[in-house]
Amino acid sequence: MADDQNPQNRQGGQNPPLPPPPPIGGGFPPNPFPPAGGAKSGAGGFTPAQPPPEDTTPANYKIGTKLPPVISVQIPQHNLNFDEQNFLHLLAGSISLSKDEKKRIISSIPKLKQEQVDELIRIFEEEQRKFAELSAKHVDQLKKLENQHSADWQDIEMEQKASSKQNEDQAQADEIRKKLGL
């Protein structure tokens, strides 16, 4: 081996100093910094930092406030006893039903029994109560849902008006043909 490759020759014939031996009893000196993730608990362990408790105070958000006082959607002829405007407000304000489901309910009213309509009203009122009980952290999401369902209801109203107008035009055309003997 060449003299310049021998570690003793490079540093003047001496080995570099060694680190001091570990303290008696072994191990490393104590860490002067507290552990990450929380304060020391009384039981000798560590507990993670706890977030503040969530505010669960009900926001009392009322669904359906964006609807007009009088809803123009027409319910088909029926023999049931219920407040149609209240029913329509509850149905229009429901954020758990799709637009198509709402349309199906309207068209099926003549086939429903009184108990079924009463149960639907109870369910819609319960839905309003449950959403009002949600905390304030849910209000933004509720507003989004309500805006979407309000737009869907406006579509239902426009579709019904367009269909009604088309039926009127067809009836007038049939009347004219009848008068002309066609």
C-alpha positions in Angstrom: 0.0 0.0 0.0 1.4 3.4 -0.9 2.3 5.8 1.9 -0.1 8.5 0.8 -3.1 6.1 1.0 -2.4 5.1 4.6 -4.6 7.2 6.8 -1.9 7.5 9.4 0.5 9.1 6.9 -2.1 11.7 5.6 -2.8 13.2 9.0 0.7 13.1 10.3 0.6 9.6 11.6 -2.4 10.2 14.0 -5.9 8.8 13.8 -8.8 11.3 14.0 -10.3 11.7 17.5 -13.2 9.4 18.4 -16.5 10.7 19.8 -16.9 10.5 23.5 -18.3 7.3 24.9 -22.0 7.2 25.7 -23.0 8.0 29.3 -22.9 5.3 31.8 -26.2 3.3 31.6 -26.2 3.6 27.8 -28.5 5.6 25.5 -28.3 9.2 24.3 -28.5 12.4 26.2 -32.2 13.6 26.7 -33.8 15.6 23.8 -34.2 19.2 24.9 -37.2 19.7 22.6 -40.7 18.5 23.4 -42.1 15.9 21.1 -44.2 17.0 18.1 -48.0 16.5 18.2 -49.0 17.7 21.7 -48.3 18.2 25.3 -47.1 15.6 27.8 -49.9 13.9 29.6 -49.9 13.1 33.3 -49.8 9.3 32.6 -46.3 9.5 31.0 -47.5 9.4 27.4 -48.3 12.1 24.9 -51.7 13.2 23.7 -52.3 14.9 20.4 -53.5 18.4 20.2 -57.3 18.5 20.2 -59.3 20.8 17.8 -61.9 23.0 19.5 -65.3 21.3 19.7 -67.6 21.9 16.7 -70.5 24.3 17.2 -73.6 22.2 16.7 -76.1 25.1 17.4 -78.9 24.7 14.8 -78.6 27.3 12.0 -82.4 27.3 11.7 -82.0 27.5 7.9 -85.5 27.6 6.3 -85.7 25.7 3.0 -88.1 27.1 0.4 -87.7 30.8 1.1 -86.8 31.4 -2.5 -90.2 30.3 -3.8 -92.9 32.8 -4.7 -95.9 33.1 -2.3 -98.2 31.5 -4.9 -97.0 28.6 -7.0 -98.4 28.5 -10.5 -98.0 24.7 -11.1 -101.4 23.1 -11.5 -102.2 19.8 -9.8 -104.4 17.5 -11.9 -108.1 17.1 -10.8 -108.5 15.0 -7.7 -110.9 14.2 -4.9 -108.5 14.7 -2.0 -108.6 17.1 0.8 -105.4 19.1 1.4 -104.0 22.6 1.0 -102.6 22.5 -2.6 -100.4 25.6 -2.2 -98.9 24.3 1.1 -98.3 20.9 -0.6 -96.7 22.6 -3.6 -94.5 24.8 -1.4 -93.3 21.7 0.5 -92.8 19.7 -2.7 -91.0 22.5 -4.5 -88.8 23.2 -1.4 -87.7 19.6 -1.0 -84.0 19.1 -1.6 -84.1 15.4 -1.4 -86.2 14.8 -4.5 -85.1 15.2 -8.1 -87.0 17.3 -10.6 -88.4 14.1 -12.3 -89.5 12.7 -8.9 -91.4 16.0 -8.2 -93.0 15.9 -11.6 -94.1 12.2 -11.0 -95.6 13.1 -7.7 -97.7 16.0 -9.2 -98.9 13.8 -12.0 -99.8 10.9 -9.7 -101.9 12.9 -7.2 -105.2 11.8 -8.7 -104.2 8.2 -8.1 -103.1 8.7 -4.5 -105.1 8.0 -1.4 -105.7 10.7 1.2 -103.4 8.8 3.6 -100.6 8.9 1.0 -100.9 12.6 0.5 -101.0 13.2 4.3 -97.8 11.1 4.6 -96.0 13.0 1.9 -96.9 16.3 3.7 -95.6 14.8 6.9 -92.3 13.7 5.3 -91.8 17.1 3.6 -92.3 18.9 6.9 -90.0 16.5 8.7 -87.3 17.2 6.0 -87.6 20.9 6.6 -87.2 20.4 10.4 -84.2 18.1 10.0 -82.4 20.6 7.7 -83.2 23.5 10.1 -81.4 21.5 12.8 -78.1 21.3 11.0 -75.3 23.6 12.3 -74.2 26.7 10.6 -71.3 25.0 8.9 -73.8 23.3 6.6 -75.6 26.5 5.5 -73.5 27.1 2.4 -74.2 23.6 1.1 -77.9 24.0 1.9 -78.0 27.3 -0.1 -76.4 25.5 -3.1 -78.9 22.7 -2.9 -81.8 25.1 -2.5 -80.6 27.2 -5.5 -80.4 24.1 -7.7 -83.8 22.8 -6.6 -85.3 26.3 -7.1 -84.0 26.3 -10.6 -85.4 22.8 -11.2 -88.8 23.9 -9.9 -88.8 26.9 -12.3 -88.1 24.4 -15.1 -91.1 22.4 -14.0 -93.3 25.6 -14.0 -92.1 26.6 -17.5 -92.6 23.1 -18.9 -96.1 23.0 -17.5 -96.9 26.4 -18.9 -95.5 25.4 -22.3 -97.5 22.2 -22.3 -100.7 24.0 -21.3 -100.1 26.6 -24.1 -99.6 23.8 -26.6 -102.8 22.0 -25.4 -104.7 25.3 -25.8 -103.3 25.8 -29.3 -104.2 22.3 -30.2 -107.8 22.7 -28.8 -108.2 26.0 -30.8 -106.9 24.3 -34.0 -109.3 21.4 -33.5 -112.2 23.8 -32.9 -111.4 25.7 -36.2 -111.2 22.4 -38.1 -114.5 21.4 -36.7 -116.1 24.7 -37.7 -114.6 24.4 -41.2 -115.9 20.8 -41.4 -112.4 19.3 -41.7 
